[in-house]
């Protein structure tokens, strides 16, 4: 029973990280119609920023976390302006460009930190919260969960209570109709990828003290993001959040009892089953062509 409760808590915390980068991927795809294969590498750059500036040069964690968000957001904006915007009418070209960025960011990370053993970041928040004498939650994980919930709540408010948020949702529903209403598609696309990249940078920064950091860590991130996106429903931000929590719980329990490799394979099987039984996902919406 103690192992089950501990796994449940760990799964909920991991679900917050999954939701951050999966929601960013869904937002970019919904507004821009681009499958950004470099999204995992944006998370990786966020983690590398924490490792390089915080762990190596001993700068305070929270300012470096903000720096990671800024750096990754700038990378996303550059991708939108010079890669995705010129290929807006050719989704395949945009996908190929994102794969190119994927390899470039991996090479940059390798040049900065080498391709040796994975990097480790000491947790900036020490100590553990003990509940009921058997449930232990490190303060670092509690901090990550709190920031994730705050970021997702802020995003929900932005999308549902502000004019720019309404414009983003309008473009995601029907780009042509939104343009006819006077919405600047270029402006909205930059906001979408900026927000999506910022969430990726935040996720990478929060995960840095809790994971192994290496130039290829984005592979697992993008696989997880695709699983969450498909299970939750392509184009559904709320579906991505629910699916992230459910998949994190599923992955945690399978990892505890059967190992990480089996958990990853099981996640892919789960994605295939969802595609067969409910192709639109648990909260899927039809994406306009």
N, C-alpha and C positions, 0 to 999 in steps of 0.2 A: 504493500500500500504506500509506503514511504517513497519507493522508487517511482511509482505511478504519479504521485503528486509532484515530486521534483521534476519529472519529465514534462508534466503538464505546464508547470511554471516556465521551464526552459523553452518549451515550444511556443508559448505565448510571447515571450521576449524575442525569440527568433522570428516570429511572425511579424513583429514590428519592423525588423530590418527588411524582411522579404517584401512587405507592403511598400516601403519607401522606394526601392528601386523598381518594383513591378509597376506601381502607379505611374512613375516617371515614364517608363516604356510605353504604357497604355496611352498616356497623355500625348506623347510625341506622335505615336501612330495615329491616334484619333484625329488630331488636328492637321498633321502634315501628310498622313498616308504613307509614311516611310517606316520600314522595319529597320531600326537602328541596331545593327549587330555589334556596334562598338559600345553599347550601353554598359556592358560588363566591364569594359576597360575604363569607363568613366568612374565606376565604383573603385576599380583598382587604383586609379590616380588619386582618388580621395584618401585611400589607405596609405599609399606611398607618401603623400604629403605629410600625414601624421607621423609616419616612421622617420622621414628625413628631418623635418623641422622640429618635431616634438621630442622624439626618442634620441636623435643624433645630436641635436643642438640645444636640447633642454629648454625650449620655449614652452610657455604654459599651454595646456591642452586645449582649452576652450577657444582662445584666439587662433590657434592653429587649425582648429576645426572650422572656424569661420573662413580662414584662409583657404582651406581645402574646398569649401563650397564655392568661393569666388573663382579659384583656378579652374575647377571643373565646369562651372557655369560659362566662363570665357571660352573654354574649349568647345562647349556645345554651341555657343553663339557663332563662333568661327565656322563650325561645321554647317550650320544653317545658312550662313551668308555665302560661303564659297563652294559648298558641295550640294546641299539639299535644295537650295533655291534655284540654282541653274538647272537642276534635274527634276524639278517639281512635276513635270508632265511625263516623267519616265521613272516609275517606281523601281524598276530593275536597276537602272543606273544609280539611283540613290542608295539602294541596298549594296551594290558593288563598292560605291564610295565609302560606305560605312565599314565594310570589311577591310578596305585599305587603311582607314583610320585605326581600326583594331590592331593591325600589324605594326603601324607606326608607333602607337602608344606603347605596345609591348616592347619594341626596340628601345624607345626612350627610357622606359622603366629599367630595362636591362643595363643600359649605359649608366644610369644613375646608381643603381644598387647592385649590379652584377647579377649573374644567373646561377648563383650558388644556393646554399640553404635558404629556406624561407626566413623572412625577417620576423622579428617579434617586437611588440611594443608593450612595455610594462604598463599595467593598468594605472591610470592617474588617480583613480579613486580606490583607495584600499579599504579593506574590511568587508564584512559579510553580515547581512541581516538574517538573524535566526528567528524562525517562527515555529512554535509548537515543538521545539527541541529537536526537530528532525528536518525541517524544511529550511534550506539555506540559500539565500539569494545574494550574490556579490553586488556591492553598491555600484560597480561599473555597469552591470547588466541593468540594474534599476534605472540608472541615469540614461542608458540607451533607450530603454522602454519609454521613459518619460518624455524624452526629446522626440522620439518617433511619434508618439501620440499627439504631442503638441504640434509637430510639423503637419501631420495628416489632418488634424483639426483646423489648422490655419488654412490649408489647401481647400478643405471643404467650405470654409467660410468664404474664401476668395472666389471659388467657382459658383457659389450659390447666392452670394450677397453683394457682389460688386459688378459694375458694368463690364469691366475687362473679363471677369469670369464668365459672365453671360455671353460675351462675344466669343470666348474660347469654345464654349459649349455649342454655340450656333455654328461656328466653322466646322466643328467635329461632326455635327449632324448633317450639314449641307453646305459645302464650301461656296458653290455658285450662288445659292440663295443669300448667303451671308454677304458675299461681295456686292450683290445687287442692293442690299440694304445699307451700303456705304461702309462696311467693315473692311479695314485695311488688312488683307490676308498676310502680307509680308510682316507687318507689325505683330499680328497675332501668332504667326509661326515662330517669330523670335521669342515671344513671351513663352510659348509652349515648350520649346526646346530649352529655354533658359530655366524654367521651373523644373522640367524633367531632369536636366543635368544637375541642378542644385540638389534635388532629392537624391540623385545618385552619389554626388559628392558627400552629402550628409551621411548617407548609408555607409559609404566606404570609410569615412572618418570615425563613425561610431563603432564599426566592426573591427577597426584596426587593432585595438587592444585585446580582441577576443578571437582572432583568427590568425592563420599563417599567411603572411604577405609575400607574394611573388608575382612576377610579370604575367603569369598565366592564370591567376586566380579569377579573372573575368570569365573564363569558360564556364565554371560552375555557376557563376552569378547569372549569366545569360540563359543557361539551361533552366535554372530555377525561375527566372523571370518569364520565360516562355511557358513553362508549365503553369505558373500562377495565372498568366494572362489567358491562356486557353481554357483552363478549368473555370476561372471566374467569368469568362466571356469577353471576347475581343471587343474593345470599345467601352467596356463598363468599368469605371473607376471604383465604384462601390463593390462590384464583383471581384476586382483585383484585391481589394482589402480583405474581403471575406475569404477568398481563396488562399491568400497569403497566410492567414491565420490557420485555416484548416490544413493546408499543405505543410506548414511548419510543425503543427502537432503530429501529423502523419509521419513526417520525415524524422522527427525526434524520437517517437516511440519505436519506429522500425529500426533506427540507428542503435537505440539502446539494446534492443533484443536480438537484432540480426546483423548489425554492422552498417557502416556508412555506404559501402558499395551496393548492398542489397537495397538500402533506402533510396539511393539514386535511381537504380533500375526500377524499383517499385513505383517511384514517382513518374517515370516515363510511361510505364504501363498504365498508371492511373490516367495520365493525359490521353492516351490512346483510347481507353475505355470511355472517357468523357466525350471524345470526338465521335465515337460510334453511337453512344446512347443519346447524347445531347450536344450536337455540333455547335450550338450557340453558347455553350457553357451554362453555368448555374444562374447567371444573371446577364446573359448575353444580349446585345442589341445589334440590330442590323446596321452595318457600316455602309454609308453611302459610297457609291462608286465615284 
